[in-house]
């Protein structure tokens, strides 16, 4: 049973969300920014509700980041990293492994 907890710790340290429609990913509590140090914003979470989703930072038609909102809420470091995240299709968000190009966990990438 102890091995399962160790595996969870390893997966938790390298997994992050790939943003699709942003509806499943919490801005302040989930790993989603592609920075291997934290995967989360370093900006204090006083501007939005603790349960706010990444989708709250998006505009539609065409789907894009709300640049003004991102720049108002986040410190420059976070804002630049967030605005650098490409928005592909509006598919569901997907949990991926950060340390491989294909997003899948391998023993060698741990």
C-alpha positions as a Markdown table, in Angstrom:
| # | Residue | x | y | z |
|---|---|---|---|---|
| 1 | Unk | 0.0 | 0.0 | 0.0 |
| 2 | Unk | 2.9 | 2.4 | 0.7 |
| 3 | Unk | 4.0 | 2.1 | -2.9 |
| 4 | Unk | 0.7 | 3.5 | -4.1 |
| 5 | Unk | 1.2 | 6.6 | -2.0 |
| 6 | Unk | 4.8 | 7.0 | -3.4 |
| 7 | Unk | 3.4 | 6.7 | -6.9 |
| 8 | Unk | 0.8 | 9.4 | -6.2 |
| 9 | Unk | 3.5 | 11.7 | -4.9 |
| 10 | Unk | 5.5 | 11.3 | -8.1 |
| 11 | Unk | 2.6 | 11.7 | -10.4 |
| 12 | Unk | 1.4 | 14.8 | -8.4 |
| 13 | Unk | 4.7 | 16.5 | -8.8 |
| 14 | Unk | 4.9 | 16.2 | -12.6 |
| 15 | Unk | 1.3 | 16.2 | -13.7 |
| 16 | Unk | -0.6 | 19.3 | -14.9 |
| 17 | Unk | -3.6 | 20.2 | -16.9 |
| 18 | Unk | -3.5 | 20.9 | -20.6 |
| 19 | Unk | -6.1 | 23.6 | -21.1 |
| 20 | Unk | -9.0 | 22.8 | -23.4 |
| 21 | Unk | -12.2 | 24.7 | -22.5 |
| 22 | Unk | -10.9 | 25.5 | -19.0 |
| 23 | Unk | -14.0 | 24.4 | -17.2 |
| 24 | Unk | -12.4 | 21.6 | -15.1 |
| 25 | Unk | -9.3 | 23.5 | -14.0 |
| 26 | Unk | -9.3 | 25.7 | -10.9 |
| 27 | Unk | -7.1 | 28.7 | -11.3 |
| 28 | Unk | -5.6 | 28.7 | -7.8 |
| 29 | Unk | -5.7 | 25.1 | -6.7 |
| 30 | Unk | -4.8 | 23.0 | -9.8 |
| 31 | Unk | -1.5 | 22.5 | -11.7 |
| 32 | Unk | -2.0 | 24.1 | -15.1 |
| 33 | Unk | 0.7 | 26.7 | -15.8 |
| 34 | Unk | 3.6 | 25.0 | -17.7 |
| 35 | Unk | 6.3 | 25.9 | -15.2 |
| 36 | Unk | 7.9 | 22.9 | -13.4 |
| 37 | Unk | 8.5 | 24.8 | -10.2 |
| 38 | Unk | 4.8 | 25.2 | -9.1 |
| 39 | Unk | 2.5 | 24.7 | -12.1 |
| 40 | Unk | 0.3 | 27.3 | -10.3 |
| 41 | Unk | 0.2 | 31.1 | -10.2 |
| 42 | Unk | 2.5 | 32.8 | -7.7 |
| 43 | Unk | 0.2 | 35.8 | -7.6 |
| 44 | Unk | -1.9 | 35.9 | -4.3 |
| 45 | Unk | -5.4 | 34.6 | -4.9 |
| 46 | Unk | -7.3 | 37.7 | -3.6 |
| 47 | Unk | -8.7 | 38.9 | -6.9 |
| 48 | Unk | -11.0 | 35.9 | -7.8 |
| 49 | Unk | -12.9 | 33.3 | -5.9 |
| 50 | Unk | -10.9 | 30.4 | -4.7 |
| 51 | Unk | -12.9 | 28.0 | -6.9 |
| 52 | Unk | -12.7 | 30.2 | -10.1 |
| 53 | Unk | -11.9 | 28.2 | -13.2 |
| 54 | Unk | -9.5 | 28.9 | -16.0 |
| 55 | Unk | -12.6 | 29.3 | -18.3 |
| 56 | Unk | -13.3 | 32.5 | -16.3 |
| 57 | Unk | -10.2 | 33.9 | -18.0 |
| 58 | Unk | -11.4 | 33.2 | -21.5 |
| 59 | Unk | -13.4 | 35.1 | -24.1 |
| 60 | Unk | -15.4 | 33.4 | -26.9 |
| 61 | Unk | -15.9 | 34.1 | -30.6 |
| 62 | Unk | -13.1 | 33.6 | -31.2 |
| 63 | Unk | -12.0 | 31.8 | -28.1 |
| 64 | Unk | -9.0 | 33.5 | -26.6 |
| 65 | Unk | -7.5 | 34.7 | -23.4 |
| 66 | Unk | -9.0 | 37.8 | -21.8 |
| 67 | Unk | -5.7 | 39.7 | -21.9 |
| 68 | Unk | -7.0 | 42.7 | -20.0 |
| 69 | Unk | -8.4 | 40.5 | -17.2 |
| 70 | Unk | -5.3 | 38.4 | -17.0 |
| 71 | Unk | -3.1 | 41.4 | -16.8 |
| 72 | Unk | -5.3 | 43.0 | -14.1 |
| 73 | Unk | -5.4 | 39.9 | -11.9 |
| 74 | Unk | -1.9 | 38.4 | -12.2 |
| 75 | Unk | 1.6 | 39.6 | -11.6 |
| 76 | Unk | 3.6 | 40.1 | -14.8 |
| 77 | Unk | 5.4 | 36.8 | -14.4 |
| 78 | Unk | 2.2 | 34.8 | -14.2 |
| 79 | Unk | 0.4 | 36.9 | -16.8 |
| 80 | Unk | 3.1 | 36.3 | -19.4 |
| 81 | Unk | 3.1 | 32.6 | -18.7 |
| 82 | Unk | -0.7 | 32.3 | -18.8 |
| 83 | Unk | -1.0 | 34.3 | -22.0 |
| 84 | Unk | 1.7 | 32.1 | -23.6 |
| 85 | Unk | -0.5 | 29.0 | -23.1 |
| 86 | Unk | -1.9 | 28.1 | -26.5 |
| 87 | Unk | -5.6 | 27.6 | -26.7 |
| 88 | Unk | -6.4 | 24.8 | -29.2 |
| 89 | Unk | -9.8 | 23.3 | -29.6 |
| 90 | Unk | -12.5 | 23.8 | -26.9 |
| 91 | Unk | -12.2 | 20.1 | -26.0 |
| 92 | Unk | -12.2 | 19.0 | -22.4 |
| 93 | Unk | -9.2 | 19.8 | -20.2 |
| 94 | Unk | -6.7 | 16.9 | -20.0 |
| 95 | Unk | -4.4 | 15.9 | -17.3 |
| 96 | Unk | -0.9 | 15.4 | -18.8 |
| 97 | Unk | 2.7 | 14.6 | -17.7 |
| 98 | Unk | 4.7 | 17.8 | -18.0 |
| 99 | Unk | 8.1 | 16.1 | -18.5 |
| 100 | Unk | 7.4 | 14.4 | -21.9 |
| 101 | Unk | 6.5 | 15.9 | -25.3 |
| 102 | Unk | 3.5 | 13.6 | -25.6 |
| 103 | Unk | 2.2 | 14.3 | -22.1 |
| 104 | Unk | 2.2 | 10.7 | -21.0 |
| 105 | Unk | 4.0 | 9.4 | -17.9 |
| 106 | Unk | 6.9 | 7.0 | -18.4 |
| 107 | Unk | 9.3 | 5.5 | -15.9 |
| 108 | Unk | 12.2 | 7.2 | -17.6 |
| 109 | Unk | 10.6 | 10.7 | -17.3 |
| 110 | Unk | 9.9 | 10.4 | -13.6 |
